[in-house]
């Protein structure tokens, strides 16, 4: 921790210092050092008293230990390549985890493969299914499913000095590695994430309040359309489902398991607003059924169903709902 080693830290590198790496040194999959105009120290003294704070220079995969729930990605990785800095040792600040091999660095190909894999939306989606807090610790990283070493190295050999864009990276990981890290229950995290994002886009287009533009509401919409991750919008259905049936759908097809006590959250914070907006109707099979009945079911309103089926087609650029015109998804 930097505050416990203040006597050894230096804002800028000098003759008897080595790099000190912070999360702020991450730059598109690589460590960029030193960082100019940084408020954090860029270097640590390389003296006997600081030896326990340093590791041998080499190639390491670094992962940020902390992220906010609002960040787009929970896992952010970058490569520290010691050959770029011509120093014998390096210090990694406590807000970083690092991958090593018996206390030393990795091969560059392996480091590239691991970094690309960790930075994919596939891993991010999988990680969010079992990690609900903002810390990414070493135990969490060890719990992930990884392709084999040879597969990661082969994957890494195909990456040059610059990492692909996020979309290119996701496509590569999905094509080359998806079969090795898919969810235990057969849920494809990338497809699931994409479908949820599309549902969120539709909720925004339909004018739902910000409080209902969230994953829970997106899953509710998908359940009421019987849309699995691999199902196209044109093939949406309009089943009648109760709250428990919706939550079972979340779990089975999207790997999102809500505790039974969250049933009222789905009802009060999503379904009620869907009803008020005219997106769904209650008890179409028996309009006289009490809304608080244990047999209550909900169904997508016919007009909304027709609109939603246009998503992703040539007709989705302009949609109408409740007499208003909305610019549709594109």
N, C-alpha and C positions, 0 to 999 in steps of 0.2 A: 504494500500500500504506500502510495507516494508520501502521505503525511507522516509516515513512520520512518522515512528515509530522506528527510529534507536536506540533511547535511551532505548527501551524495549527489543531489540533483542539480542540473545546470540547464538554464534556459536554452542555450545554444551549444552545439558540440565544440569540443576543443581537443588538444593533442592527447590527453589522458582520459577521454570519455568514450563511451560506446552508446549506440542508439537506445533510447527509451521509447517504447511504442505504446501509444494510446489508441482508443477507438477513433479519435479524430484524425489519425493517420491513414485511415482506410480510403481508398480511391479506386472505385470500379474493379474490385477483386484483387487489388494489390495494395501493399503498404507503400505510401509515398512519404519519404523522410529525407531531411527534416521538414517540418511544417513552418513556413515563414509566418511571422507575426502571431505566433501561438502564445496563448496565456499559460499553456502547460509546458513543463520542461521537455526539451527534446533529447536530453542526454543524461547519463548517469556515470559517475566516476568509476573507472575500472581499476579499483585498488583492492587489496586483500580484504579490507573491512566490508566491501560490498559484494564479495564473491558469491555469497549465498543468494543474492538477488538476481543473478545473471545466469543465462544458459549458453551453451556453445552456439556460435553462429552456425546457421544452416538454413534450410527451407522448412518453414512451419506454416500450418494453417491456423489462423487466428479467428476467433468467433467472439462477437460482443456478448458480454454477460447480461446486459440489461437493455430492455426496450420497453417503450410504452405500449399500452393496448391499442393506442390510436395509430401506431406506426403501421405502414403497409406490410412490412416484413418483420417477423419475430426473430428469425435467424439471419444474421449478416456475417459473412465470412470473407477473409482476405488472406493473401499469401505474403509472408515475410520471406524474401529471398536474400540471404546474407551476402551472396556473391555480388549483389548490386552495391554494397556499402563497404566492402573490404575491411571488415573488422572481425576480431576473434570471438567476441561475445555480444550478447544483446539482453536487454531487459524488457519484459512484458508487464505493463501495469496491471493491477489487480482486477480491473474491469474487463479483462480479456481471458478467455480460455485458449489453450493452444494444443494442437495435435502434434505429437512427437513420436519417435520410435526409439525406445530404450533411452530416453533422455536426450536424444540427438534429433537432427532434422530428418525430413522425408526426401524421397526423390522428387524432382520437380514435376514429373508426370503425375505421380500419385497426388501431390499437393493440388495440382490443377483439377484433377478429377474430383477430389474431395470437396474443393471449394465450389466448383460448378454445381455439384450435387446439392450441397448445403444451401446454395443461393437460389435454388429452383423453387418455384411455387408449389411443386409437388411436395417437397419436404416441409415447406411452410404450412401447407394445409394439413399434412399428417401430424406435424408437431402441435398444432393448435387443438387437435382432437384430444390430446392427453395432457396438455400443459395450459393451465388457466391463469398462471401468474406471469409477471413481467420478467422474471429472471430466467436466463438460459444457463444452467449450471452443467458441470461435467457429467453428472449422473444422467441428466436429460439427453446429452449428446451421445453417451454410451448406450442409451436405451433405443436410439433410432435404429432402423434396419438399413444396413449398407449393402451395396453390391460388393462382390469379392474384390480383393486387392487388384488382381489382374484386370478385372473389368473396369475398375476406376482408373488404372494406369492407361489402359487402352483408350478410354474416354479422354483422359488428360492429354495424351499424345496429339489429339486432334485440335487442341486449343493452342492458339499462338500467344503472342505477347499481349494481346488485348482480349478480354473476355467478350463473348457474344452479347448482344442486347438481351434484355429479359425475355422477350418473346422468342428469340432465336434459341436462347438457353433452355427455356421450357420445352420447346419443340424437340431439341436434341435429347434432353433427359427423358421426355415422354417416349420418344422413339427408341432410344438405346437402352434405357435403364428401368423403365416403368414396370416391366414384368418382374423385376427382382425386388421391388420395394412397395408393391401395391399393398393396400390395407389387408389385414388378416381376414376380414370378412368379405373381401372382394370389392370394396368401394374404391373407385378410381378417384383419388383426391383431386387431380387436376380437372377432370371433367366435372366433378361435384362443385369445385370452386367456381369454375366458369359458369355453370348453370345458376348458381346462387347469385353471382354478379349480374347475370342477365336478368334474373328476377328482380333484383334491386333496381336495375335500370327501368324496368317496366313500372315498378311501384312509384318511382320518381315521375315518370311520364304521366301516370294516372293521378298525380297530385296528392299522394299520401303525405301527411305531415312528416317532418324529419324524425320524430320519435318512432315512426313505423317504418322508416327506411333502414332496417337492420336485418341481421341474419334470421332471427326468429320469424319476422314477417315474410321474408323471402321464402323460407322453408314452408310456411303455411300456404302461401300462394302455390308453390310447387306441388304440395300434397293435394290441394283442391283441384289441381290440373292433372294429377297422376303423372307428373313429369319426372322421370328418372334422369340421372346425369347423361345417359346416352340417348335420350328421347328428344326428337326435334319438336319445336313449338307447334308446327303444323299438325303434329300427331297428339296434341294435348287432348285430355279427356275432361269430363265434368262429373266426377263421381260425387255422391253425397257422403260426407264424412263427419264424424264427431271429433271432438278435441283429442281423445285418446287415440283414435285411428290416425289422426294427423301426426301425433307424436311418434307413433309406431313407424309411420312412413319416414319421418326424419331419421330415425335410428337405422332402419333397414337399408335405405337407399342412399343416405348421405353421411352415415356414421355419426350423426349428431344426437347424442343421448341426453335428453332432458329428464331430470328427476321428476317423479310423480307430483311433487309439490309445486312444480312449475306449470302445472296444468292451468291454474288460474291466471298465470302471467300470459299464456297464449290466448286465453279467452278474453281477459280484460284489456290487454295492451296491444292486441292485434285483431282478433276476430271482431270485437265490438266496433273498432274503427273501420274495418272492412265493411261491416254492415252499414254504418253511418254514411260511408262513401258510396254505397250502392254497388260495391264490387262483388259482394256475395249476398245470397238470400238464405234465410233460415227456414228449415223444415218445408222444403218444396213438396215433399211427399204428403205432408199433413199440416197445412198452415194453421190449424186450430191447436196444434200441440203447444203446450206451455214452453216458453223459451228456456225455462230452468229445468226442464225435464231431462232425465238421464238419457233419453233417447233422441235428444236434439241433434240434428245434423245440419250441415251447411253445404252450399253448392255455389259455384261461380255463376254470376248473373249472365244470362244468354248474350246480352249486348257486349259485355266485357269479354266473354269467351271468344266471340268473333274477332274482336280487336286483337286479343293476345295471340291468336293463331297466325296473325300476319307478321309476328316478330321474326326477323331474319329473312323475310321474303321481299320481293320487289315492291310489295304494297305497304311496307312498314314505314315509309318515309313520312306519311301523314295519316293520323288516326283520329277518329272522333269518339267522344265518350260523353254521355249526358248532355248532348247538344253543344259541347265545346270542342274546339279543335286543338289537338296536341301535336307537336312535332315529335314523331316517333323515333324509336331507336335506329341507329345507323352504324 
